[in-house]
Amino acid sequence: MEFVLWSLIIVLFLSSFVSLIFPIIPGPLVLWAGFLLSIWLDGRLSVWFWVGAIILTVLLIVSDMVANSISVKKYGGSKWGEAGAVAGVIAGSFVIPPFGILIVPFVLVFVIELSIEKNARFAFRAAVGTLIGFLSGTAAKFIIQLLMIGWFIFSYFN
């Protein structure tokens, strides 16, 4: 039984990284499923781990939104462009996965900003900002997920 539980935990942890490419998979929820499964093994995780996991989970969820918002604003995008970027990431998960999460938001923001500003150069710049925001948010999520899994391993085996 222990082998099955550890195998499931490993699969869940790996699935959390798949969520970086397919945002339709709830990465934080998948990580937490792995953490909670460890309770059936022997429940070695301390209160400090659980508090830290909650804090890192909030950071994980917020990091993506903050990175996108900052980047779109920095590159001159509008609120409509920000909303379009979010909608584009969601729609892009279903359209030509995994490349859709890069292409669809880029095109959507470009079209939105072009319709608002009537300036192709400005619209392209905002679309590039969306792309940079998404990639930086994804990098931040990757690092935070690695930290969470590393902390889990350290906490469990110490």
RAKA-V327536 format. One record per residue. N is the residue number from 1. RES is the residue in three letters. PHI is phi as a letter, one per 20 degrees, with the letter a starting at -180 (NA if undefined). PSI is psi in whole degrees, 0 to 359 (999 if undefined). BURIAL is I if it has 16 or more other ideal C-beta (glycine too) atoms within 10 Angstrom, else O. Layout:
n = [N	N]
res = [RES	RES]
phi = [PHI	PHI]
psi = [PSI	PSI]
burial = [BURIAL	BURIAL]
This chain:
n = [1	2	3	4	5	6	7	8	9	10	11	12	13	14	15	16	17	18	19	20	21	22	23	24	25	26	27	28	29	30	31	32	33	34	35	36	37	38	39	40	41	42	43	44	45	46	47	48	49	50	51	52	53	54	55	56	57	58	59	60	61	62	63	64	65	66	67	68	69	70	71	72	73	74	75	76	77	78	79	80	81	82	83	84	85	86	87	88	89	90	91	92	93	94	95	96	97	98	99	100	101	102	103	104	105	106	107	108	109	110	111	112	113	114	115	116	117	118	119	120	121	122	123	124	125	126	127	128	129	130	131	132	133	134	135	136	137	138	139	140	141	142	143	144	145	146	147	148	149	150	151	152	153	154	155	156	157	158]
res = [MET	GLU	PHE	VAL	LEU	TRP	SER	LEU	ILE	ILE	VAL	LEU	PHE	LEU	SER	SER	PHE	VAL	SER	LEU	ILE	PHE	PRO	ILE	ILE	PRO	GLY	PRO	LEU	VAL	LEU	TRP	ALA	GLY	PHE	LEU	LEU	SER	ILE	TRP	LEU	ASP	GLY	ARG	LEU	SER	VAL	TRP	PHE	TRP	VAL	GLY	ALA	ILE	ILE	LEU	THR	VAL	LEU	LEU	ILE	VAL	SER	ASP	MET	VAL	ALA	ASN	SER	ILE	SER	VAL	LYS	LYS	TYR	GLY	GLY	SER	LYS	TRP	GLY	GLU	ALA	GLY	ALA	VAL	ALA	GLY	VAL	ILE	ALA	GLY	SER	PHE	VAL	ILE	PRO	PRO	PHE	GLY	ILE	LEU	ILE	VAL	PRO	PHE	VAL	LEU	VAL	PHE	VAL	ILE	GLU	LEU	SER	ILE	GLU	LYS	ASN	ALA	ARG	PHE	ALA	PHE	ARG	ALA	ALA	VAL	GLY	THR	LEU	ILE	GLY	PHE	LEU	SER	GLY	THR	ALA	ALA	LYS	PHE	ILE	ILE	GLN	LEU	LEU	MET	ILE	GLY	TRP	PHE	ILE	PHE	SER	TYR	PHE	ASN]
phi = [NA	f	f	f	f	f	f	f	f	f	f	f	f	f	f	f	f	f	f	f	e	d	f	f	e	f	g	f	f	f	g	f	f	f	f	f	f	f	f	f	f	a	m	f	f	e	f	f	f	f	f	f	f	f	f	f	f	f	f	f	f	f	g	f	f	f	f	f	f	f	f	f	f	g	e	n	f	e	f	f	f	f	f	f	f	f	f	f	f	f	f	f	f	d	d	k	f	e	f	f	f	d	f	f	f	g	f	f	f	g	f	f	f	f	f	e	e	l	c	f	f	f	f	f	f	f	f	f	g	f	f	f	f	f	f	f	f	f	f	f	f	g	f	f	f	f	f	f	f	f	f	g	f	f	f	f	e	d]
psi = [322	319	319	315	315	321	317	319	315	316	319	316	317	323	329	329	331	330	342	331	324	88	350	338	124	91	309	321	321	318	313	325	319	317	314	328	329	341	323	343	304	4	43	351	135	168	323	323	312	320	314	321	322	313	313	329	316	315	321	316	317	328	320	314	317	316	315	313	312	316	315	316	317	323	11	12	157	175	323	323	319	314	321	324	317	313	323	323	317	310	323	338	332	339	122	56	148	357	339	329	348	317	311	312	321	308	317	314	320	313	317	310	326	321	330	309	341	31	111	323	316	315	320	318	316	321	320	321	321	317	314	319	316	315	320	324	320	319	318	317	320	313	317	320	319	317	316	315	318	318	321	310	313	314	321	320	7	999]
burial = [O	O	O	O	O	O	O	O	I	O	O	I	I	O	I	I	I	O	I	I	O	O	I	O	O	O	I	I	O	I	I	I	I	I	I	O	O	I	O	O	O	O	O	O	I	O	O	O	I	O	O	I	I	O	O	I	I	O	O	I	O	O	I	I	O	O	I	I	I	O	I	I	I	O	I	O	I	I	O	O	I	I	O	I	I	I	O	I	I	O	O	I	I	O	O	O	O	O	O	I	I	I	O	I	I	I	I	I	I	I	O	I	I	I	O	O	I	O	O	O	O	I	I	I	I	I	I	I	I	I	I	I	I	I	O	I	I	I	O	I	I	O	O	I	I	O	O	I	I	O	I	I	O	O	I	I	O	O]
